[in-house]
């Protein structure tokens, strides 16, 4: 006797405001795993003649690796590149509650979202006698990096601890570079450049703290009991956030115009 088992399958479809079946098929081909797209994702393009729409029909065989919102965004972005909007999406059959909580936390940009904050999931965990993650202790709270002295910050980076890490240091370097630019802009009285660099510096200082907070959240997620059924979703969400923040550091869509330092006298 042979028994096969797999994680819960999520049947998830995205409808497009178009009658172009080849567009839906092209998107499906681009995003499915068999063609080098998203892992654990199967997809085909179908026509909804009665609604005058086309659909990218998907089966997600592991929503932890490829969450619902990632599949949705993959379709939306590729359709938008062809000037086509999303008409809606649908779930066929049953879907794990953790998958919806994961998608909701990402779509609403909820900071430090934890699936155990969903009331039904917390009640179910308690009723079944499973472990409930305790609130983080004071020792687990991230340090306010901007309140540290420069010497303390250097010592913290050199310490045998995972925080602060590369993302924080990179953000600091960028913030220092912005400060140098602000100095030059003020000396040359270029207010517009000064304002833009001030915004960049402020954002980079925020990312210094956000990087540490996100990694701390990931560390807490790894310490959840392996018997906790919400652990995979929480761990995946925390890992996504911890890798997403460093990617924001070089994402500067506009460069400030060059400024010229006034010549020194004498």
C-alpha positions, 0 to 999 in steps of 0.5 A, a space after each residue: 500500500 502506498 500513501 501520499 500526503 501533501 499540504 492543503 491545496 488552495 484553488 485560487 483564480 484571478 479574473 482579468 478585464 479582458 477577452 484575450 485568452 492568449 494573455 491569460 495563457 501567457 501570464 499562466 505560463 510565466 508564473 507557474 513553477 513548471 516554466 520557472 515561475 513561482 514554486 508550488 504554483 500550477 496555472 492555466 488561462 481559461 475564458 469566461 465567455 458568459 462574463 466576457 472575461 479571461 481568468 488565470 486559474 491557479 492551484 497553490 500546493 504550498 501556501 507557506 512557500 507561495 502565499 496567496 497574495 504573492 500569486 495574486 500580485 504576480 498576475 496583477 503586475 503582468 496584466 498591468 504591463 499589458 494595460 489590463 486590470 484585475 476584475 476580481 479573484 475567487 477561492 474555490 473550495 476550502 482554504 486554510 485560515 492561516 493563509 487568509 490571515 497571512 494575505 490580510 496582514 500583507 495587503 493591509 501592511 500591518 506592522 509586526 502582524 502575528 497570526 495568533 492575533 486572529 481571535 478564532 485562531 487564538 481561541 482554537 489554540 487555547 481550546 485545543 490546549 496548544 501552546 500560545 506564544 507569550 508576549 515578548 519580554 522587555 529583554 526581547 524588545 529591540 533597542 532604540 538604535 537612534 538613541 544610542 551613542 556612536 561608540 555604543 552602536 559600534 560595540 553593538 555591531 561588533 558584539 556576538 549577537 545577530 543584531 544590529 545587522 547588515 541592513 541597519 549598517 547599510 541604512 546608517 551609511 546611506 543616512 550619513 551620505 545624505 547628511 553630507 549632501 545636506 551640508 553641501 546643499 546648505 552651503 550652496 543654498 540649494 533648498 530643493 536638494 536639501 529638502 529631498 536629501 532630508 527626506 531620504 535621510 529621515 527614511 533611512 533612519 527609520 529603516 535602521 530601526 525597522 530592520 532590527 525590529 523585523 529581524 527580532 520578529 523573525 527570531 521570535 518566530 523561530 522560537 515558536 514550538 514546532 507543534 504550533 500549527 500557526 508556526 509555518 505561517 508566522 515564520 514565513 511572514 516574518 522571514 518575508 518582512 526581514 528580507 523585504 526591508 533591506 531591499 528598500 534601501 537601494 530603492 530610490 526612484 529619483 536621484 537629487 540633482 547634483 549640487 555644487 560646493 562654493 569655492 573656498 576663499 584664499 
